[in-house]
């Protein structure tokens, strides 16, 4: 595949965006269990436990459980495995992608009140930075179908005037692609690619023409679609916690969010269909999304007795501002005439900022403490994904996308259970989690199920923790949001090994 040389920056019209959709909204509103190894080994069931920096990210009151000031550093090896069923291929090979990251770092500072007569026993302040989503992923979908990529370009082109999707006399491909995007928008750019590559032909060769037919004849198509993404969704949190009357704990987190997401896709299609003037298509797209946002959390813990603790936490919506850039490359080949046409605009499309408001979340927790022998912890969370909203400062209102969010998404619950058994200076841990799909149609995006295991070693004033996590879900992923190329069925499995070194200060 040929990567474009980026030589021009093009600002796409404020009246037509890149086409953010429901899958973008879900990507930035879902979270996973990424934190300290102890937290991970118990599947994140820490809402009523506290005493761990990642637990503070679930329930801010958990910082007031710490007895002394504390620091921890975590690193994880992430592995994503995909099996992609597509077209005639129902027994695909696995695709694996691995990465190593420092995923959590933080410290908590404890200030004990020396006035024994005061009802305020302790104040804590903490700061920590951690990943809440890892976007490293890749798969290859290959098979034979009866659907061509030509439907993608046809759907954009039909209804648009020929003089609005074609280059002017003496205008280069780069100049035309850039100008069409600036004045008319993304849809016109896609139609331009289809027309200039000879995939599409106008019914009439006139400026007013607005209907087109395909030079790719119906039949069977051999297709390979490769997908690769990298990046992360992280947050920097500032926390305050207090202990009141020995049994009640309160806390608040102020969170600054940051997103970096890169995606590349490449489609190869060929055919030997009779009367097909275009026999091969290479289509490449890349996307870069960066952004930042803000959220807050409040939480409380109540120590009923030495055996039972209860917790409650509220996560506000996250208000994200995102920026996107895209590049494209298209080439076609005509076997009959032995002609290759390459459309390489070498233009970076820069789109107007847009905003996402993610749904709020409520978490209820209970922890059962068996003296110094171990514990059992349960978290239950609820999130209304229908409250997700897209918006922008431009005239584009996202009403269609928001209506689709309301009609396609639902309220989703998650359950996390974790246990720990202590023997001398070693802790043995395990956990289970179930996260319901945010979609009403579970076939499109299935429930997530996972388990975890771990060990902890108490080294006087420091601790070494190791964890293993595994989770899986099935996804029907559309190759393109426009056209009839269809989707690939992904069996996605995520696993990670985490190590955390922590110590008292």
Phi, psi and omega in degrees: 000151184254124177275136180289145172271119190275107185239346184228141173254126180240124177271115182289147182312139177295346183265001178209117183268178179297332179110050176300144185219188186296328179293325175296317180298316181294322181303319186267359180251346178269152180231167176228180182265095178230117181189215178292160181295324178295315177300313181295320185294340177252024176057027175076015180276074187233011185299332180251005184262307186067195179069019179211139185296323177289332175297328178295332176288343175267313179225109184302336179293343182297341179292331182284355175283333181302138178267329179226162176298152197205148177221147177212153179224130183233142174228146184222145170256114182261138176226128177243130180237131181232139166244119188249108174275131183208132176056235182281352185265101180255005179225066186283164174277159177283144173246129184242143174221126183237151177207155179240126184222151165273107192258353179203136178209134180185173180211150175233140181241127186252130178238103180280142178274118183279353177277103184293344180272352182279145176279345176268109189270332190202144172236135178233147175227133181218158175219135180206153179233131182207157173279139172246355174200137176246126186260009180292121186196149172200153174201161176235122177249123183222140179174185179249129179227174176256012182247133182253155176294346179300331180296331177298310183287324180297318182296325176287320191282318186298125185105349180257142180292144181299320183289350178264354182233017180231157181285147175284165178299134180067015178261131180285165177302315181298315181296318182292314180300317181293314182292319180297319177295319183292315186270330187243331176113180188295318182301317178296324177299317181294320176296321177302315179299316180296321181287311184290339179270000180071014171293322182249145173233139177287146175297326176227139181274067180224157183299328184277352183302139180223014176234146188219152174238164186264140173276002175259114185284152178298157180151215179254148184228127171276125186226142171230128181235117178251140185226135177214134177223151176221166175128190187201161169237116185230170177214149173249122188242139173244127190234144169232136179223152177223150172251129184240124173055036174069338188242343186245135184232138177231154177200159177218140174242135168250121189244133172252121185259150177216138184231136171221116185225126177236136181223136175231135176227146181219127178246129171246127179225134172219159182207160173234033183291137178302142178066019176267116182278338174247122186249350180211140179226133171241120186228120184237138178225142174227148181224135172237124177239127174233154181187174179211164182192184184217145172206168174222158178225144172230149183202163178217154175228141177231122180268095182296314174201189182290350182260325189233132172235144176238145180225152176216134181219148177235125174257122177292166168303153171260128179260105184255142170244122187241149178232140185228146174227142178227155169225155182219154177213136181218136175220145177228159181223133178253109183295323184296312182266354182056047183242129175251128179247125182243126176246098182239084186298332184055042182238136172264114175281123178250122187256156177299150176300148170223166187236147173233130170255114182279163180287153173286165180221141175241134181233126172249140188220154174216140179227136180247117186257120180259069180053228179261013183271333181160194182199163174226132185227142181225132174239139174230124183238154180222133185219127180263097184289344178291346179274358175298138181222139171257143178203171176203168178273354180274183181285349179284120192264349179061023181295321180296315180294319180292325175295323177293323177300314181295321184279336186257333184260177185206179170282131181236139179251155174224145180233130178230132180232132179223149180220152179217132175241130182251135175222111185057242184255015180241137177246135179248128189229156175200162181198167178216145176217148176225123179238119180292151176295141174285351181267145172294325178267101184291343178293324181289325182205101190282173174294151177258131176234139183205164176221167182210155179219158179187166177228149175228139181239119180275115184245064182061251182270007177227168183213140176244124181237143179228139180219157172229133178234148175215135178213157181211154173201158177255139184225137168262104185256120176292138177287320176219144181286342181242144181095180184246028183293340175091200186223167174246141178269114182259130167258099190258127179236126178247139174217153175207149174245125184239146175230132179232131172249124181226155181205154174283146179259000000 
